[in-house]
Amino acid sequence: MRHLIQKLAKVELHSHLEGTMSPALVRQIAQRNGIQLRDDLFTDQDTFAWNDFLSFLQAFDEASRCLLNSHDYRDIMYEYLKSCAEDGAVYAETFISPDHASELGMSYNDVQVGCIQGIEDAERDFDIIGRVIVTCVRHLGPQRAIVVAQQMVDSPHPYFVGFGMGGSETAHTMADFSPAYQIAADAGYPCTVHAGEICGPESVWDAINHLPISRIGHGVRCVEDEQLMLVLAERSIALEVCPSSNLALSIYPDWASHPLKQIIAAGINVSLNSDDPPFFSTSIGQEYHNSAKHFNLDIDQLRDISRMAIRSSFADTNTKERLLAQIDRGI
């Protein structure tokens, strides 16, 4: 089974690019840029040191502080896509945060140029397709979100395929961000948003009632509301499910309590995702293996998840058709 899963064409739709850096890559880029990292950023086992959601965010921000230029974004994009390809992934969408880059003195163009180069180099070297979803940060407020959406619309590129929002689920309401999302949607960009992770099903209702979205980042707490699950299935709103992240952040205490199988049984489209892989000791390949082991999903069910992920991806139609054919061929 493990050999079959390794060969399976996998798809990732939910990762935060700045959170995909390994400790080794963080140190390498920090040294190159003359950045002194906090002494307690890493454990003795050379993992990131954190123990709750707040300390995770602090570690994430500290690691990201090493990123200062386009070259850095090229390198983290390339290394992320390389690791996905080694796990058998054929397509990966990753979130970037222009706000985070701006705080470190980078322009939107700086980030875009680096990401484009990393995507092209990785496709050449590893035959994987990478795409970018531009995200605003919820707790930075609706006005800043408008700026980010407008930056994306004003600098179009075929690798930059969608708009989203991360950050604290408790800050503001989804309706507050409707103007920013409308800028993206009016320009033809599909949208996603983080909801139903830290907060309950009411946050998912808030999202689908006020934003032009076709996907929800996480969304697993929808299982607490039967009517919501029906609506998600009826509207074909897909969930970007990140099981290892959910367990690491104590959204669920163990694999047995995670609702992935319940969500699939409800007819809701899902994808499997690593979120911030080195922080949660996972990868896109590990998410597929974990789903076979802990949810008893067989190879055909895992292949169906890859198909669902491609169909709900923000890739163009031709790319979707080509990748679906590749998944069906089993390579």
C-alpha positions in Angstrom: 0.0 0.0 0.0 2.8 2.4 0.9 4.4 1.9 -2.5 1.1 2.5 -4.3 0.5 5.7 -2.3 4.0 7.0 -3.1 3.3 6.5 -6.8 -0.1 8.2 -6.6 -0.3 11.6 -8.2 -1.0 14.0 -5.3 -2.4 17.5 -5.1 -2.0 20.2 -2.4 -4.1 23.3 -2.2 -3.4 24.7 1.3 0.1 25.6 2.4 1.6 28.9 3.6 4.8 29.4 1.6 6.6 31.3 4.4 5.7 28.3 6.7 7.1 25.6 4.4 10.8 26.5 5.2 12.8 23.8 7.0 15.0 24.9 9.9 18.0 24.2 7.7 16.7 26.5 5.0 15.8 29.2 7.5 19.4 29.2 8.9 20.8 29.2 5.3 18.8 32.2 4.2 19.3 34.0 7.5 23.1 33.6 7.2 23.0 34.8 3.7 21.1 37.9 4.7 23.0 38.6 7.9 19.9 38.0 10.1 20.5 36.9 13.7 17.7 34.4 14.6 16.2 34.1 18.1 18.2 31.5 20.1 15.1 29.5 21.1 13.6 29.2 17.6 14.7 25.6 17.3 14.6 22.5 19.6 17.5 20.2 20.3 15.9 17.9 17.7 16.2 20.7 15.1 12.5 21.3 14.8 10.7 24.6 15.4 10.1 25.3 19.1 6.4 26.0 19.9 3.8 24.6 22.2 0.5 26.3 21.5 -1.2 28.4 18.8 0.3 31.7 20.0 3.9 30.4 20.2 3.4 28.7 16.8 2.5 32.1 15.3 5.5 33.7 17.0 7.9 30.9 15.7 6.4 31.3 12.2 7.0 35.1 12.3 10.5 34.7 13.6 11.5 32.2 10.9 10.0 34.4 8.2 12.1 37.3 9.4 15.0 35.9 7.3 13.2 36.7 4.0 14.4 39.9 2.6 14.4 39.7 -1.2 13.3 38.0 -4.4 16.1 35.5 -4.3 14.8 34.3 -0.9 11.2 33.8 -2.3 12.6 32.0 -5.3 14.5 29.6 -3.0 11.6 28.8 -0.6 9.2 28.3 -3.5 11.7 26.0 -5.3 12.4 24.0 -2.2 8.8 23.6 -1.3 7.8 22.4 -4.8 10.8 20.1 -4.8 9.7 18.4 -1.6 6.1 18.1 -2.9 7.4 16.5 -6.1 9.5 14.0 -4.1 6.2 13.0 -2.4 4.6 12.4 -5.8 2.7 15.7 -6.0 1.9 17.0 -9.5 0.3 20.3 -8.6 0.5 22.6 -5.6 -1.1 25.9 -4.7 0.5 27.9 -1.9 -0.5 31.1 -0.1 1.8 34.1 0.0 1.4 37.1 2.2 2.3 40.5 0.7 1.7 42.1 4.1 4.4 40.0 5.7 6.8 40.8 2.9 5.9 44.5 3.2 6.8 44.5 6.9 10.3 43.3 5.9 10.8 46.0 3.2 9.8 44.0 0.1 7.4 45.2 -2.6 4.7 43.0 -4.1 6.8 42.9 -7.3 9.8 41.5 -5.3 7.7 38.6 -4.0 6.1 38.0 -7.3 9.4 37.9 -9.3 10.9 35.4 -6.8 7.8 33.1 -6.8 7.6 33.1 -10.6 11.3 32.0 -10.8 10.9 29.3 -8.2 7.8 27.9 -9.9 9.5 27.8 -13.3 12.7 26.3 -12.0 10.8 23.6 -10.1 8.6 22.7 -13.1 11.7 22.4 -15.2 13.6 20.2 -12.7 10.8 18.2 -11.1 7.8 18.3 -13.5 5.5 19.8 -10.9 3.1 22.7 -11.4 3.1 25.4 -8.8 0.6 28.2 -8.4 0.1 31.1 -6.0 -2.9 32.3 -4.0 -2.4 35.9 -2.7 -3.7 36.3 0.9 -4.6 39.2 3.1 -4.3 39.0 6.8 -7.6 39.2 8.7 -6.3 40.8 11.9 -4.6 43.6 9.9 -8.1 44.8 8.9 -10.3 45.3 5.9 -8.6 48.4 4.5 -5.3 46.6 4.3 -7.0 43.7 2.6 -8.3 46.0 -0.1 -4.7 47.1 -0.8 -3.5 43.5 -1.1 -6.4 42.6 -3.5 -5.7 45.6 -5.6 -2.0 44.8 -5.8 -2.8 41.4 -7.1 -5.3 42.7 -9.7 -2.9 45.4 -10.9 0.0 42.9 -11.4 -1.6 39.9 -13.1 0.4 36.8 -13.9 -0.8 33.3 -14.9 0.9 31.7 -11.9 -1.0 33.9 -9.5 -4.4 32.3 -9.6 -6.6 33.2 -6.6 -7.2 35.3 -3.6 -7.6 34.3 0.1 -7.4 35.3 3.7 -5.6 33.9 6.7 -5.0 35.3 10.2 -7.0 35.3 13.3 -10.6 34.0 12.8 -11.8 36.1 15.6 -10.9 39.5 14.1 -13.6 41.5 12.3 -16.4 39.8 10.3 -16.3 38.2 6.9 -18.6 40.9 5.6 -16.0 43.5 6.5 -13.8 41.9 3.8 -16.4 41.8 1.1 -15.0 44.9 -0.7 -11.5 43.3 -1.0 -12.9 40.0 -2.1 -15.1 41.8 -4.7 -12.1 43.4 -6.2 -10.6 39.9 -6.8 -13.8 38.3 -7.9 -14.7 41.1 -10.3 -11.2 40.6 -11.9 -12.0 36.9 -12.4 -10.0 35.5 -9.5 -11.5 32.5 -7.6 -11.4 32.9 -3.9 -10.9 30.9 -0.6 -10.9 31.9 3.0 -9.8 30.4 6.3 -12.8 29.5 8.5 -14.0 26.6 10.7 -10.7 25.9 12.3 -10.3 27.8 15.6 -13.9 29.1 15.4 -16.9 26.9 14.9 -19.4 26.4 12.1 -20.7 29.9 12.5 -17.5 31.2 10.9 -18.1 29.0 7.9 -21.6 30.3 7.6 -20.2 33.8 7.8 -17.9 33.0 5.0 -20.3 31.4 2.6 -23.0 34.1 3.2 -20.7 37.1 2.7 -17.8 36.2 0.5 -17.6 35.0 -3.2 -15.7 31.8 -2.3 -15.6 28.3 -3.8 -13.3 26.9 -1.1 -12.8 27.0 2.6 -9.4 26.7 4.3 -9.8 24.0 6.9 -13.6 24.2 7.5 -13.6 21.0 9.5 -15.9 22.3 12.2 -18.7 22.3 9.7 -19.5 18.8 11.1 -21.0 20.5 14.2 -23.9 21.8 12.0 -25.7 19.2 9.8 -27.5 21.9 7.8 -24.1 23.6 7.0 -22.7 20.3 5.7 -25.7 19.9 3.4 -25.2 23.5 2.0 -21.5 22.9 1.4 -22.3 19.8 -0.5 -25.1 21.4 -2.5 -23.0 24.5 -3.4 -19.9 22.3 -4.2 -17.8 24.4 -1.8 -14.6 22.5 -1.2 -12.7 22.1 2.1 -8.9 22.3 2.2 -8.5 19.8 5.1 -5.2 19.7 7.0 -5.4 16.8 9.4 -1.9 16.9 11.0 -2.2 20.6 11.5 -5.6 20.1 13.2 -4.1 17.6 15.6 -0.9 19.6 16.2 -2.9 22.7 17.1 -5.3 20.7 19.3 -8.4 21.3 17.2 -8.9 17.6 17.7 -7.2 15.5 20.3 -6.4 12.4 18.2 -6.9 10.8 14.8 -10.0 8.9 15.9 -11.9 12.2 16.6 -10.9 13.9 13.3 -14.0 14.3 11.0 -12.4 13.8 7.6 -14.4 10.6 6.8 -17.6 12.2 8.0 -17.0 15.1 5.7 -16.4 12.9 2.7 -19.4 10.8 3.5 -21.5 14.0 3.4 -20.6 14.5 -0.2 -18.3 17.5 0.4 -15.3 17.9 -1.8 -12.0 17.8 0.0 -8.3 18.0 -0.5 -5.5 16.8 1.8 -2.9 19.4 2.8 0.1 20.1 4.9 -0.5 23.7 6.0 2.9 24.6 7.5 4.7 21.2 7.0 7.9 21.6 9.1 6.0 23.1 12.0 3.6 20.1 12.1 6.1 17.4 11.2 4.3 16.5 8.0 4.3 16.8 4.2 1.7 16.3 1.4 2.9 12.7 1.1 2.6 12.1 4.8 -1.0 13.5 4.7 -1.9 10.8 2.2 -0.1 8.1 4.1 -1.8 9.2 7.4 -5.2 9.2 5.7 -4.7 5.6 4.6 -3.5 4.5 8.1 -5.8 6.4 10.4 -9.0 6.8 8.2 -8.7 3.5 6.4 -8.8 5.1 3.0 -7.8 2.8 0.2 -5.8 3.8 -3.0 -9.0 4.4 -5.0 -10.4 6.8 -2.3 -7.1 8.6 -2.1 -7.1 8.9 -5.9 -10.6 10.4 -5.7 -9.3 13.0 -3.3 -6.6 14.0 -5.8 -9.3 14.3 -8.4 -11.5 16.4 -6.2 -8.5 18.6 -5.4 -7.8 19.2 -9.1 -11.4 20.0 -9.8 -11.6 22.5 -7.0 -8.2 24.0 -7.7 -7.8 27.4 -9.2 -5.8 26.1 -12.2 -7.0 26.9 -15.7 -9.2 24.4 -17.5 -6.5 22.9 -19.8 -4.2 22.3 -16.8 -7.0 20.7 -14.9 -7.8 18.3 -17.8 -4.2 17.4 -18.2 -3.7 16.7 -14.5 -6.9 14.7 -14.2 -5.7 12.5 -17.0 -2.3 12.1 -15.3 -4.1 11.1 -12.0 -6.2 8.6 -13.9 -3.1 7.0 -15.5 -1.8 6.4 -12.0 1.5 8.3 -12.4 
